[in-house]
Amino acid sequence: MNITNNDLDAEGSGRDVQTGQMYRTRIATKMKAEVKLLRLRQAQMRQLAADIAGTFYSATVVDPTTGAQVTKSFYTSERPFGAQRLNRDTGEPYYDGVAFAMIER
């Protein structure tokens, strides 16, 4: 998981066109977690898909700025399921390379 904090600026933020001076009014900082999973069995994929399918969902992550676990509300707009493959021995499907972003509400 790769975590980034993104600043949200107020509408009037930006550069002065004559001086180039930057003016910012930060209204919030939101977390974005890029999640990449190597291999998931069918049951795990089904559970993950259900967990992130709602408009918003809660997830607990470790905040890199504090080292503490925090529970936040996130959304995921794209849900790529990776490559679907079959286990040669069992015939059970599994998924390689599942990746998605969890964006703080």
C-alpha positions in Angstrom: 0.0 0.0 0.0 1.3 3.4 -1.0 -0.2 6.3 1.0 -0.3 9.9 -0.1 -1.8 12.9 1.6 -3.4 15.3 -0.8 -4.2 19.0 0.0 -7.5 20.4 -1.1 -7.3 24.2 -1.7 -10.0 26.8 -1.6 -11.4 28.1 -4.9 -9.3 31.4 -4.8 -6.0 29.6 -4.5 -3.5 29.9 -7.3 -0.7 32.0 -8.7 -0.8 35.8 -9.2 -0.4 36.2 -13.0 1.8 39.3 -12.7 4.2 38.3 -9.9 4.0 34.5 -10.0 3.5 34.5 -6.2 1.5 31.4 -5.0 -1.5 32.0 -2.8 -3.1 29.0 -1.1 -5.9 28.4 1.3 -5.8 24.8 2.4 -9.3 23.6 3.4 -8.4 20.0 4.1 -5.9 17.2 3.7 -7.2 13.8 2.5 -5.5 10.5 2.4 -5.2 8.3 -0.7 -4.0 4.8 -0.4 -2.9 2.9 -3.6 -3.5 -0.8 -2.8 -1.8 -3.6 -4.8 -2.5 -7.3 -4.1 -0.6 -10.2 -5.5 -2.9 -13.2 -5.6 -6.4 -13.6 -4.3 -8.5 -16.7 -4.2 -12.1 -16.5 -5.5 -13.6 -16.2 -2.0 -11.2 -13.4 -1.1 -11.9 -11.5 -4.3 -15.6 -11.8 -3.7 -15.2 -10.4 -0.2 -13.0 -7.6 -1.2 -15.3 -6.6 -4.1 -18.2 -6.5 -1.6 -16.2 -4.5 0.9 -15.3 -1.7 -1.5 -18.5 -1.7 -3.6 -20.5 0.8 -1.6 -20.5 4.5 -2.2 -18.4 4.9 0.9 -16.8 2.4 3.3 -14.7 2.4 6.5 -11.2 1.0 6.5 -8.5 1.0 9.2 -5.0 2.0 8.0 -1.8 3.1 9.7 -1.3 6.8 9.3 2.4 7.3 8.3 2.5 10.8 10.0 1.6 9.4 13.4 2.2 5.7 13.2 -1.2 5.1 14.7 -4.1 3.0 13.3 -6.9 5.3 12.1 -10.3 4.4 10.8 -11.5 6.6 8.0 -14.3 6.8 5.4 -13.1 6.1 1.9 -14.4 5.6 -1.6 -13.1 3.7 -4.6 -14.1 4.8 -8.1 -12.3 2.2 -10.2 -12.3 -1.5 -9.2 -9.9 -3.4 -11.5 -9.9 -7.1 -10.5 -6.6 -8.0 -12.1 -6.0 -11.0 -14.3 -8.3 -14.0 -13.7 -6.5 -17.2 -13.8 -7.3 -20.9 -13.0 -5.4 -23.1 -10.6 -4.3 -26.0 -12.7 -4.6 -28.5 -9.8 -8.0 -27.5 -8.4 -9.6 -25.5 -11.3 -10.4 -22.8 -8.8 -10.1 -19.2 -10.2 -7.8 -16.7 -8.6 -6.8 -13.1 -9.4 -3.4 -11.7 -9.9 -2.5 -8.0 -9.7 -5.6 -6.6 -8.1 -5.0 -2.8 -7.6 -7.3 0.0 -6.5 -7.2 3.4 -4.8 -8.9 4.1 -1.5 -9.6 7.9 -1.4 -10.6 9.6 1.9 -14.1 11.0 1.8 
